[in-house]
Amino acid sequence: MAKKRLWLDREEPALSLRRQCHLLGLNWSSLYYQPKGESALNLLLMNKLDEQYTRTPFYGVGKMTECLRQLGYPVNEKRVRRLLRQMGLEAVYPKPRLSMRHPDHKVFPYLLRGVAITRCNQVWSTDITYIRLNHGFVYLMAIIDWHSRYVLTWALSPTLEAQFCIDALAQLLEHTQCEIFNSDQGSQFTTTRFTDVLLAKDIQVSMDGRGRVFDNIFVERLWRTVKYEKVYLSDFQSVQEAYAGLKAYFELYHHERLHQALDYSTPAQVYAAA
């Protein structure tokens, strides 16, 4: 069974910190990351937007702005749009072209419409979500097996750069692989540096339709579960604390949390039986 991404062990005396980062697949910038850059008010607004988006992912900038105004924050749409982009959030309804893709990034067709998911390692999918800290934020990326709902690997990063997603995928494929890999059309997943890792293993690449969040429904459900059952109930002070808290939660999610869709088995039970 694939192992999760490990956070850096700062107490290791035999290896340099740079070497430890390399061996664990961590971005060097993550080591000394101090969550900052946004004002306290903007961080508060981002947290409110994250909670609202988790409840109503179909709200666009206008409705998100109105939600904040009704909470007593006199914001304008320009500010809300910038914060949503910073968080990597986008409403799930189809829209005209509001942003240009990188010309070197290829978008693959969605391959899963009408496909019966009957076994583990048939389909994996991935996504990124915003995780709030007490004085900042990080991004969580996970790869989930559709049949068992098992989170095969996950990683944290202070930025939305593609490398932490590429590293997590490459490490996972050292141990096992799937038949079809699905993602959204985010630049982290459309870059050839990511898709080439899959194609080199003869894995079919599938991508959600633009604005069709429910094409990747299992990851969206995972994010909602993680947010409501762990993140919103916690007060993560640092990246390390967020990592420890999420690691403990995923252990519970895998081995203790019963899933009705799995006939009240756990993801670990279903994945181990494959």
N, C-alpha and C positions, 0 to 999 in steps of 0.2 A: 504494500500500500504506500502511496506517495507520501513523502514527508512534507510538512509545512515549511515555509520560509522562516528561518530562525533570526532573531534579533542579535545584535552584536554583543559578544561577551567581552566587556572591557577589562576583565581581570586576567585574561590569558597572557602569561608572561613570556611564552616561547615565541610568539609571533608578533610582528608589528601590527599596529592597528590597520594600516593600509592593506597588509596581507590578509588579515582577518576579514576585512570588507570584501576583498576579492574572492576568498574561499566561500563566503556565505552569500555571494551574489548581491551584496548591498551597495547602493550608491554611496560613494565616499562623502557626498554632501549631507547624507542622512545622519552621519555620526555626530557632527557638532551642530546639527540643526536646532535652532531656537525658534519656536513658532512666533513670528512677529510679522509686521509689514502692514497689517490693517489696523485701523483704530479700534478702540474698545467698542464703540458704537457700531462700526461696520461688522465686527465679529458677532455682536449680539444680533444684528439684522440677518447675518448669514445663518445663524443658528435658527432663527425664527423661520427663515425661508426654507431651510432644510426640513424642519418639522412640517411646514405646510406642504412642501413638495411630496413628502412621504405620504401624506393624507390624500393630496389631490395632484398627482403628477401631470394632469391634463391642463392645469392652470398656466396661462401665458403670463407675460410680463405685466400686462394691465391688471389682471386679477391678483397677481402676487403683490403688486404695488398697493392695490386697494386693501388687501388683507393686512398689510403692515400699517396702513393709515388707520384702519379700524382698531388696531392695537395701540394707537396713539403715537405712531412714528411718522412725522410729516416728510415722507420721502417722495422723490419724483421717479419716473420710469427710467430715466437715464442711469440713475444710481442702482436701481434694482436690476436692470439689464447687466450692468457691469459685474455686480456681485454674483448673479446667477452664472455668468460666464466663468468667473473666477472659481466657482464651485463645480463647474462642469455639468450644470443642470440645464435641461431643455425640455419644454413642454412636449407632450407625446402626440399631439395632433399633426397631420401632414401640413407642411408649410411650403411656400416658395423658397427659392434658393436665397438664404440669408447669409451664407458664408461659402467661400470657395475651398474646395478640397485641394490638398497639395497635388500638383500635376503628376507626381511620380507615384501616387497612392492609387491602387486599384481597388474598386469596390466589387465584391463577389455577389452573386445572386443568393437569395434566401432559399435554402434547400429543404426546409423542414415542414413546409405546409402539407398537412395530411399524412405525414410520416408517423407510423406507430413506433413509439419508443418502448422497446421490449427487453432491453438488456443493458447491463453496465458497460461503460466504455464505448457505447454506440455513439452517443452525442455528449460533448462537453460544451460549456459556454462560459463566457467571461464578461465582466463589466467592472466599472470603477465607481466608487461612491465617496462622498464627503464624510469625514469623521471629525466631529468637533472636539477640541481640547479646551481646557480652562482659559488659555490665553492664545489660542491659535487654532490650527486645524492641520490634518493630514488627509491623504487619500488612501482608501482601501481598495485593492484589486483582489478578486477571487476567481478561481476556476472551479466550476461545479459540474458533477456528473448528473445528467438529467434524470436517468432512471432511478438512482438511489438517493438523489439530493445531497450526496456526499461532497463536501468541500475538499477538493483534491490538493489545492495549495492556495496560499494567500500571501499578500505582501503589503507593506505600508510604504508610502513615499511622501516627502514634503512637497513634491511638485507633480505635475501631470505629464512630465516627460515620459517617452515610451520605454526607456531602458528598463525600468523596474518591472514592467509587464513582460518584456522580452526575456529577461533573466528568469522570472518565475516560470514562464512557459518552458524554457530550455531545460531548467532543472527538473521539471515534472516529466518531460519526455525522455529523460535519462532512465526512468523506471517503468513507464507504461505509456500507452497512447490510445487514442480514440479513432473512430471512423470518420466522424464529422465534427468540426469545431465551429461553433457559432459565436458571433460577437455583434456589437452595433457598428456603426460607421465612424466611430471616433478615430482620430488620427493616430492614437496609440496602436490601434488594431489594423488600420488600413496600410500602414507603412510596410514596405516590402521587407524591412528588417524583422517584422513580426510574422507576416504571412509566409515568408520563405522558410522559416523554421518549421512551419506546419507542412508546407509542400514538400520539403526535403524528406519527410516521413510518409509521404503519400496520403496525407490526411486531407479530406475534402474541406474546403473553406466555405462557410456560409455566413452571410451578414444580414442583419435586420433591414427591413425597408426603412427608408428615411422617416423618422418620427413615429415608428411603429414599435413602441416599447414592449408591447405584449408579444412580439416575436421572440423575445428573450425572457419570457414570463417567470421562469424558475429562478433566475438571478434576481429579478425585481422582487419576487416574494422573499428571497433570502435577505435582501437589503432591508425590507420592511420588518422582518423578524429580528434581525440584528439590531436595528435602530430601537425598536420598541422594547425588546427584552434585555438589551444591554446598554447601548450607547446613551439613550435618554435617561436611563436609571443611574448612570455613572457620572463622575466628575473627573475625567481624565486630566491630570495635571501636565503630562509630558508624553512624548512619543513612546518612551519605554513603558510608561504606565498603560497607555492605550494598547500597546502590543501585548502586555501581560494579561490585561483584561479580556481582550479579544481571543487570545489563545485559550484562556480558561473557558470562555463562552463556547468556542468551537468544539472543545472537548465535550461539554455538556450537550451541545447541538448534535454531535455525532453519536454519542453513546447513551444518552439519557432521554433526550427529547423525542417523544413519540410523534409520528406523523400519520395523520388519518389517511392521507393518500398512499401510504405504504402499509396499509392494514395494521396500523399502530405498531409497526416496527421502527427501529431507529435507522438512520442512514448507514451507520457502520455495520449493522446486521445485514442489510441488503447488499451493501458493497462487498462485504467479506464473503457472502454466499455465492458471489458471481464466479 
